Amino acid sequence: MKILGIETSCDETAVAVVKSGTKILVSEIASQVEIHARYGGIVPEVASRQHILAIIPILKQAITKAEIDWSDLDGIAVTMGPGLAGSLLVGVSAAKAIALAHSLPLTGVNHLEAHIYANWLNDKCPLFPLICLIVSGGHSDLVLMRDHLDYVLLGRTRDDAAGEAFDKAARILGLGYPGGPAIEKAAREGIASIKLPRAWLKGTNDFSFSGLKTALFQLVERGKISTVADTASSFQEAVIDVLVTKTVAAAKEHRVKQILLAGGVAANSLLHQRLKDNSPIPVLVPESILCTDNAAMVAASGYYQFQAGKISSLDLDVVPSLKIA
């Protein structure tokens, strides 16, 4: 079963074809990072216009590289939310047009669920029950997954997501955009020598990084930091400490067989290492290119939705504030 995936939730125009939910035949991504870097963050109107320009060329490119015809496809999976409304509309509109023109079934995919399914790509086989930590620019969710498409939300951020915190910290330190890779790069040259707060929110699986961001801002404003590298290292350490500690504790409590990482922040190498070093439970992490937004994960998630008989009608609409559970 070959599924065409389309992803336009934020600033990446992505198209992929995935076979049987695991084998990537092609995965194409048109990035807007350089465009938005000049503004220090995503400009929604600019993002949606770029998607309009990119979607048709990248669709044609993906089909050509996969060496297939439209008739070889078995279904279309498209991100319907969460994300930027204008960006989502471009992908959903394209998916509906293709589904109508080629008489193909369509399914709308939750972007957060898609991130989880990046862990099934390239013939990996996660074991249920499992816990997944989804960490990205807009989300920090801890999810219990008992079977395919069966989710229980254990905790989420109460304010800033981990990726958002990294972006704001990078801006404070003058490291540029996107913040996650910038903080990680600077941190490699530093030592986590600065004491920064951790919001443990005891008794819950929730996260909070707003106070940490404020503490960093105040230190910088008062000139109480040693070097940018040490500050970046200390900030990264504080974020990862909370993510790892809470994830491992939840995994032990629910007696899961595996821990999965997902989302753009999952590409952080220190997060991988700390989680693997501190967890008695096996940890699975997608390849870095599959952690950030891509369409292969959308196609993989769509495959399991089609298997479960979840087919959307042509009046499918976007849901910018869609949640995982």
For each residue, the residues with C-beta under 8 A, 3 or more apart:
1: 19 20 21 74 75 303 306
2: 17 18 19 25 68 72 73 74
3: 17 18 19 21 73 74 75 76 77 299 300 302 303 306
4: 15 16 17 62 73 75 76 77 98 104 299
5: 14 15 16 17 18 77 78 109 295 296 297 298 299 300 302
6: 14 15 55 59 76 77 78 79 91 94 95 295 298
7: 12 13 14 15 16 78 79 91 111 114 293 294 295 297 298
8: 12 13 14 51 55 79 83 87 88 90 91
9: 79 81 82 83 84 87 88 91 111 293
10: 42 47 83 84 87 137 293
11: 31 32 33 35 36 42 47 50 87 293
12: 7 8 29 30 31 32 292 293 294
13: 7 8 29 30 32 50 51 54 55 58 90 91
14: 5 6 7 8 27 28 29 30 58 293 294 295 298
15: 4 5 6 7 26 27 28 55 58 59 61 62 295
16: 4 5 7 24 25 26 27 28 62 294 295 296 298 299
17: 2 3 4 5 24 25 26 62 63 66 68 73 299
18: 2 3 5 21 22 23 24 25 121 296 299 300 303
19: 1 2 3 22 23 25
20: 1 23 303
21: 1 3 18 117 120 299 300 303 304 307
22: 18 19 120 121 122 123 124 300
23: 18 19 20 122 123
24: 16 17 18 27 121 122 296
25: 2 16 17 18 19 66 68
26: 15 16 17 62 65 66
27: 14 15 16 24 62 289 294 295 296
28: 14 15 16 58 61 62 65 295
29: 12 13 14 293 294 295
30: 12 13 14 50 54 57 58
31: 11 12 34
32: 11 12 13 35 36 46 47 50
33: 11 36 37 177 178
34: 31 37 38
35: 11 32 38 46 50
36: 11 32 33 39 41 42 43 46 47 177
37: 33 34 40 176 177 178
38: 34 35
39: 36 42 43 46 177
40: 37 171 176 177
41: 36 167 177
42: 10 11 36 39 47 84
43: 36 39 46 47
44: 47 48 84 85 86 87
45: 48 49 86
46: 32 35 36 39 43 49 50
47: 10 11 32 36 42 43 44 50 51 84 86 87
48: 44 45 51 52 84 86 87 89 90
49: 45 46 52 53
50: 11 13 30 32 35 46 47 53 54
51: 8 13 47 48 54 55 86 87 90 91
52: 48 49 55 90
53: 49 50 57
54: 13 30 50 51 57 58
55: 6 8 13 15 51 52 58 59 90 91 94
56: 59 60 94
57: 30 53 54 60 61
58: 13 14 15 28 30 54 55 61 62
59: 6 15 55 56 62 63 94 98
60: 56 57 63 64
61: 15 28 57 58 64 65
62: 4 15 16 17 26 27 28 58 59 65 66
63: 17 59 60 66 68 69 70
64: 60 61 67
65: 26 28 61 62
66: 17 25 26 62 63
67: 64
68: 2 17 25 63 72 73
69: 63 72
70: 63 73 98 101 102 104
71: 102
72: 2 68 69
73: 2 3 4 17 68 70 76 102 104
74: 1 2 3 104 105 306
75: 1 3 4 104 105 106 107 302 303 306
76: 3 4 6 73 95 98 99 104 105 106 107 302
77: 3 4 5 6 95 106 107 109 298 299 301 302 303 305 306
78: 5 6 7 91 92 94 95 106 107 108 109 298 302 316
79: 6 7 8 9 83 88 91 92 108 109 110 111 114 298
80: 88 92 108 109 110 312 316 317 318 319 322
81: 9 88 110 111 318 319 320 321 322
82: 9 110 111 112 138 139 319 320 321 322 323
83: 8 9 10 79 87 88 111 318 320
84: 9 10 42 44 47 48 87 88 320
85: 44 88 89 318 320
86: 44 45 47 48 51 89 90
87: 8 9 10 11 44 47 48 51 83 84 90 91
88: 8 9 79 80 81 83 84 85 91 92 318 320
89: 48 85 86 92 93 318
90: 8 13 48 51 52 55 86 87 93 94
91: 6 7 8 9 13 51 55 78 79 87 88 94 95
92: 78 79 80 88 89 95 96 108 316 317 318
93: 89 90 96 97
94: 6 55 56 59 78 90 91 97 98
95: 6 76 77 78 91 92 98 99 106 316
96: 92 93 99 100 106 314 316
97: 93 94 100 101
98: 4 59 70 76 94 95 101 102 104
99: 76 95 96 102 103 104 105 106 314
100: 96 97 103 314
101: 70 97 98
102: 70 71 73 98 99
103: 99 100
104: 4 70 73 74 75 76 98 99
105: 74 75 76 99 306 311
106: 75 76 77 78 95 96 99 311 312 313 314 316
107: 75 76 77 78 302 305 306 310 311 312
108: 78 79 80 92 312 316
109: 5 77 78 79 80 113 114 298 301 302 305
110: 79 80 81 82 113 114 301 322 324
111: 7 9 79 81 82 83 114 115 293 298 322
112: 82 115 116 134 139 141 322 323 324
113: 109 110 116 117 149 151 301 324
114: 7 79 109 110 111 117 118 297 298 300 301
115: 111 112 118 134 136 262 263 291 297
116: 112 113 119 132 134 143 145 260 262 301
117: 21 113 114 120 121 297 300 301 304
118: 114 115 121 262 286 290 291 294 296 297 300
119: 116 124 126 132 260 261 262 284 285 286
120: 21 22 117 124 125 126 300
121: 18 22 24 117 118 124 286 290 296 297 300
122: 22 23 24 287
123: 22 23
124: 22 119 120 121 284
125: 120
126: 119 120 130 258 260 284
127: 130 257 258 282
128: 145 146 147 257
129: 144 145 146 147 254 255 256 257
130: 126 127 144 145 256 257 258 259 260
131: 142 143 144 145 154 247 250 251 254 256 258 259 260
132: 116 119 142 143 145 259 260 261 262
133: 140 141 142 143 243 247 259 260 261 262 266 275
134: 112 115 116 139 140 141 142 143 262 263 324
135: 139 140 161 162 163 243 261 262 263 264 265 266 271
136: 115 139 140 161 162 163 263 264 265
137: 10 161 163 164 167 178 180 264 265
138: 82 161 163 164
139: 82 112 134 135 136 156 157 161 163 263
140: 133 134 135 136 156 157 161 162 163 207 209 243
141: 112 133 134 153 155 156 157 324
142: 131 132 133 134 153 154 155 156 205 207 246 247 250
143: 116 131 132 133 134 151 152 153 154 324 325
144: 129 130 131 151 152 153 154 250 254 256
145: 116 128 129 130 131 132 150 151 152 260
146: 128 129 150 152
147: 128 129 150
148: 304 307 308
149: 113 304 305 308 310
150: 145 146 147
151: 113 143 144 145 324 325
152: 143 144 145 146 325
153: 141 142 143 144 156 323 324 325
154: 131 142 143 144 205 250 254
155: 141 142 204 205 206 207 246 250
156: 139 140 141 142 153 206 207
157: 139 140 141 160 161 162 206 207 208 209
158: 201 206 207 208 210
159: 208 209 210
160: 157 164 165 168 208 209 210 213
161: 135 136 137 138 139 140 157 164 165 207 209
162: 135 136 140 157 165 166 207 209 239 243 265
163: 135 136 137 138 139 140 166 167 179 180 263 264 265
164: 137 138 160 161 167 168 209
165: 160 161 162 168 169 209 210 212 213 239
166: 162 163 169 170 179 180 182 183 235 236 239 265
167: 41 137 163 164 170 171 177 178 179 180
168: 160 164 165 171 172 179 213
169: 165 166 172 173 179 183 213 216 232 235
170: 166 167 173 175 176 177 178 179 180 182 183 232
171: 40 167 168 174 175 177 179
172: 168 169 213 216 217 220
173: 169 170 183 186 220 228 231 232
174: 171 228
175: 170 171 179 182 183 186 228 232
176: 37 40 170 179 182
177: 33 36 37 39 40 41 167 170 171 182
178: 33 37 137 167 170 181 182
179: 163 166 167 168 169 170 171 175 176 182 183
180: 137 163 166 167 170 183 184 264 265 267 268
181: 178 184 185 267
182: 166 170 175 176 177 178 179 185 186
183: 166 169 170 173 175 179 180 186 187 232 235 236
184: 180 181 187 188 236 268 269 270
185: 181 182 188
186: 173 175 182 183 189 190 228 229 232 233
187: 183 184 190 192 229 232 233 235 236 237 270
188: 184 185 229
189: 186 229
190: 186 187 193 227 228 229 230 231 232 233 234
191: 229 230 233
192: 187 230 233 234 236 237
193: 190 226 230 233 234
194: 219 225 226 230 231 234
195: 234
196: 212 215 216 234 235 237 238
197: 211 212 215 238
198: 212 238 241 242
199: 207 208 209 211 212 242
200: 242 245
201: 158 204 206 207 208
202:
203:
204: 155 201
205: 142 154 155 246 250
206: 155 156 157 158 201
207: 140 142 155 156 157 158 161 162 199 201 242 243 246
208: 157 158 159 160 199 201 211
209: 140 157 159 160 161 162 164 165 199 212 213 239 242
210: 158 159 160 165 213 214
211: 197 199 208 214 215
212: 165 196 197 198 199 209 215 216 235 238 239
213: 160 165 168 169 172 209 210 216 217
214: 210 211 217 218
215: 196 197 211 212 218 219
216: 169 172 196 212 213 219 220 231 235
217: 172 213 214 220 221
218: 214 215 221 222
219: 194 215 216 222 224 225 231
220: 172 173 216 217 223 224 225 231
221: 217 218
222: 218 219
223: 220
224: 219 220
225: 194 219 220 228 230 231
226: 193 194 230 231
227: 190 230 231
228: 173 174 175 186 190 225 231 232
229: 186 187 188 189 190 191 232 233
230: 190 191 192 193 194 225 226 227 233 234
231: 173 190 194 216 219 220 225 226 227 228 234 235
232: 169 170 173 175 183 186 187 190 228 229 235 236
233: 186 187 190 191 192 193 229 230 236 237
234: 190 192 193 194 195 196 230 231 237 238
235: 166 169 183 187 196 212 216 231 232 238 239
236: 166 183 184 187 192 232 233 239 240 268 270
237: 187 192 196 233 234 240 241
238: 196 197 198 212 234 235 241 242
239: 162 165 166 209 212 235 236 242 243
240: 236 237 243 244 268 270 271 274
241: 198 237 238 244 245 274
242: 198 199 200 207 209 238 239 245 246
243: 133 135 140 162 207 239 240 246 247 271 275
244: 240 241 247 248 271 274 275 278 279
245: 200 241 242 248 249 278
246: 142 155 205 207 242 243 249 250
247: 131 133 142 243 244 250 251 259 275 279
248: 244 245 251 252 259 275 278 279 281
249: 245 246 252 253
250: 131 142 144 154 155 205 246 247 253 254
251: 131 247 248 254 256 259 279 281
252: 248 249 255 280 281
253: 249 250
254: 129 131 144 154 250 251
255: 129 252
256: 129 130 131 144 251 259 281
257: 127 128 129 130 281 282
258: 126 127 130 131 281 282 283 284
259: 130 131 132 133 247 248 251 256 275 279 281 282 283 284
260: 116 119 126 130 131 132 133 145 283 284 285
261: 119 132 133 135 266 271 272 275 283 284 285 286 291
262: 115 116 118 119 132 133 134 135 266 286 291
263: 115 134 135 136 139 163 266 291
264: 135 136 137 163 180 267 291 292 293
265: 135 136 137 162 163 166 180 268 271 291
266: 133 135 261 262 263 271 272 285 286 291
267: 180 181 264 288 291 292
268: 180 184 236 240 265 271 272
269: 184 272 273
270: 184 187 236 240 273 274
271: 135 240 243 244 261 265 266 268 274 275
272: 261 266 268 269 275 276 283 285
273: 269 270 276 277
274: 240 241 244 270 271 277 278
275: 133 243 244 247 248 259 261 271 272 278 279 283
276: 272 273 279 283
277: 273 274
278: 244 245 248 274 275
279: 244 247 248 251 259 275 276 282 283
280: 252
281: 248 251 252 256 257 258 259
282: 127 257 258 259 279
283: 258 259 260 261 272 275 276 279
284: 119 124 126 258 259 260 261
285: 119 260 261 266 272 291
286: 118 119 121 261 262 266 290 291 297
287: 122 290 291
288: 267 291 292
289: 27 292 294
290: 118 121 286 287 294 296 297
291: 115 118 261 262 263 264 265 266 267 285 286 287 288
292: 12 264 267 288 289
293: 7 9 10 11 12 14 29 111 264
294: 7 12 14 16 27 29 118 289 290 297 298
295: 5 6 7 14 15 16 27 28 29 298 299
296: 5 16 18 24 27 118 121 290 299 300
297: 5 7 114 115 117 118 121 286 290 294 300 301
298: 5 6 7 14 16 77 78 79 109 111 114 294 295 301 302
299: 3 4 5 16 17 18 21 77 295 296 302 303
300: 3 5 18 21 22 114 117 118 120 121 296 297 303 304
301: 77 109 110 113 114 116 117 297 298 304 305
302: 3 5 75 76 77 78 107 109 298 299 305 306
303: 1 3 18 20 21 75 77 299 300 306 307
304: 21 117 148 149 300 301 307 308
305: 77 107 109 149 301 302 308 310
306: 1 3 74 75 77 105 107 302 303 309 310 311
307: 21 148 303 304
308: 148 149 304 305
309: 306
310: 107 149 305 306
311: 105 106 107 306
312: 80 106 107 108 316
313: 106 316
314: 96 99 100 106
315:
316: 78 80 92 95 96 106 108 312 313
317: 80 92
318: 80 81 83 85 88 89 92
319: 80 81 82 322
320: 81 82 83 84 85 88
321: 81 82
322: 80 81 82 110 111 112 319
323: 82 112 153
324: 110 112 113 134 141 143 151 153
325: 143 151 152 153
